[in-house]
């Protein structure tokens, strides 16, 4: 399964002004750096939590439907599934009727299951024959993102602003400062 970003977020979960206030930075000399650190921190925290924060459009590709079980989506939270397309060898596609499947956006991870006998058709193309287009994220602006996530982004921005040299990584937990990881703990999927 492959997820491809189609449309990125219109805004960041933390504004430039919020980050500058957190950093106690006046003036505009550091605006470019702080803005880039906000984007980098958001992407880093999204990867760490396996969640999307601000509304984005993604295409998820897979080769075939899972046999007799729901399809677990790799992106969360899902606002909606806007289309499911099944591709033929000639790259033409058939759009699945929305009544042929049900989306469980509440579960983590979100999942899709065929409804009744209306399972979307099998693809004719062997690789990436199924495309699922989803709107994902907590909402259209930063205020809809949970506050602990926003605080974690601010803390990462501050860490990277103050320490501009690359970190020395000794283990998997070193990629995220402990205080930031602690804030994000309830948003990270549990692996059993």
C-alpha atoms as one frame of an Amber mdcrd trajectory, in Angstrom:
protein
   0.000   0.000   0.000   1.337   3.402  -0.996   0.064   6.794   0.151   0.714
   9.804  -2.088   0.069  13.392  -1.038  -2.127  15.160  -3.617  -2.882  18.445
  -1.860  -0.901  19.578   1.168  -2.181  21.638   4.064  -3.237  25.228   3.374
  -1.828  26.360   6.738   0.399  24.936   9.445  -0.903  23.807  12.854   1.244
  26.541  14.426   1.471  30.012  12.913   4.688  31.955  12.414   3.528  34.466
  15.046   2.838  31.694  17.571   6.266  30.180  16.988   8.015  33.549  17.242
   6.193  34.299  20.496   7.236  30.884  21.839  10.841  31.567  20.796  10.693
  35.184  22.035  11.920  36.366  18.643  11.160  39.931  17.544  11.576  41.339
  14.068  11.532  39.499  10.759  15.193  38.471  10.327  14.493  34.849  11.330
  11.059  34.469   9.668  12.277  32.229   6.837  14.115  29.925   9.227  11.263
  29.740  11.740   8.733  29.060   8.952  10.859  26.214   7.605  11.273  24.782
  11.113   7.484  24.792  11.587   7.014  22.782   8.375   9.813  20.370   9.288
   8.449  19.902  12.820   4.929  19.248  11.523   6.165  16.645   9.043   8.346
  15.018  11.721   5.488  14.840  14.245   3.028  13.588  11.600   5.436  10.751
  10.755   6.015   9.984  14.441   2.295   9.825  15.280   1.088   8.372  11.938
  -1.490  11.163  11.822  -2.310  14.055   9.520  -2.976  17.367  11.284  -4.358
  19.944   8.839  -6.749  18.867   6.063  -4.888  17.253   3.174  -5.911  15.141
   0.185  -4.148  11.796  -0.234  -4.365   8.969  -2.767  -3.823   5.516  -1.336
  -2.856   2.836  -3.842  -3.025  -0.918  -3.423  -2.791  -3.920  -5.711  -5.837
  -5.874  -4.528  -8.555  -5.879  -1.902  -7.875  -7.809   1.312  -9.681 -11.138
   1.418 -12.765 -11.073   3.640 -11.539  -8.385   6.021 -11.629  -4.598   6.199
  -8.952  -2.548   4.497  -6.943  -0.658   7.125  -6.013   2.818   5.870  -2.484
   4.106   6.585  -3.685   7.687   7.131  -5.576   9.050  10.116  -7.784  10.813
  11.004  -9.926  10.423   7.900 -12.575  13.075   7.296 -14.000  11.382   4.211
 -13.323   9.012   1.340 -14.098  11.006  -1.780 -13.566   8.234  -4.335 -12.469
   4.657  -4.864 -11.229   3.997  -8.381 -10.398   0.573  -9.812  -7.997   0.677
 -12.781  -7.911  -1.527 -15.862  -4.776  -2.474 -17.841  -5.367   0.448 -20.235
  -5.385   2.908 -17.275  -9.110   3.540 -17.588 -10.918   3.296 -14.278 -14.279
   2.521 -12.779 -15.411   4.615  -9.814 -16.965   2.554  -7.040 -20.505   3.449
  -6.050 -20.319   5.000  -2.535 -23.142   2.715  -1.378 -20.968  -0.335  -2.137
 -18.651   0.329   0.813 -18.698   1.726   4.313 -15.968   3.863   5.881 -15.147
   3.576   9.567 -13.336   6.866  10.220 -13.658   6.554  14.012 -11.351   3.549
  14.427  -7.581   3.824  14.493  -6.544   2.987  11.907  -9.555   3.973   9.829
 -10.947   1.185   7.682 -13.106   0.451   4.654 -15.280  -2.595   4.123 -17.476
  -3.617   1.222 -21.176  -3.425   1.976 -23.193  -6.551   1.140 -22.304  -7.918
  -2.272 -21.358  -4.456  -3.517 -17.626  -4.893  -2.981 -15.729  -2.630  -5.377
 -14.570  -4.508  -8.496 -11.217  -6.243  -8.790  -8.595  -4.221 -10.658  -7.416
  -5.213 -14.120  -4.032  -3.570 -13.530  -1.695  -5.776 -11.471   0.144  -2.991
  -9.651  -1.555  -0.072  -7.904  -4.857  -1.050  -9.498  -6.934   0.472  -6.712
  -6.869   4.157  -5.753  -8.646   5.462  -2.659  -8.830   9.250  -2.406  -9.224
  10.541   1.141  -9.525  13.859   2.915  -7.499  13.508   6.094  -6.678  15.690
   9.074  -8.243  17.202  12.162  -9.544  20.243  10.292  -8.729  23.254   8.140
  -6.877  25.315  10.739  -4.483  24.887  13.637  -7.064  25.437  16.350  -8.642
  22.066  15.450  -5.375  20.216  16.071  -5.119  18.861  19.637  -3.153  21.227
  21.879  -0.527  18.647  22.936   0.402  18.159  19.278   0.649  21.909  18.723
   2.823  22.249  21.839   5.064  19.401  20.645   5.575  21.224  17.324   6.475
  24.442  19.177   8.939  22.545  21.361  10.611  20.949  18.338  10.848  24.322
  16.608  12.515  25.752  19.731  14.894  22.791  20.015  15.956  23.079  16.385
  16.149  26.882  16.525  18.521  26.775  19.510  20.556  23.741  18.359  21.213
  24.056  14.658  23.742  21.240  14.412  22.439  17.788  13.473  21.641  15.551
  16.450  23.606  12.442  17.292  21.219   9.510  17.173  22.004   6.406  19.211
  18.652   4.653  19.121  15.087   4.877  17.801  13.899   7.074  20.683  16.637
   9.657  20.078  14.815  10.997  17.003  12.290  12.748  19.267  13.297  14.695
  22.395  11.867  12.990  25.521   9.609  15.917  26.526   8.130  16.055  23.022
   7.682  12.269  22.922   5.892  12.459  26.258   3.409  15.016  24.903   2.752
  12.827  21.870   2.505   9.493  23.687  -1.290   9.297  23.572  -1.281  10.027
  19.820   1.225   7.336  18.836  -0.278   4.013  17.743   0.350   1.141  20.140
   2.066  -1.844  18.585   1.256  -5.218  20.105
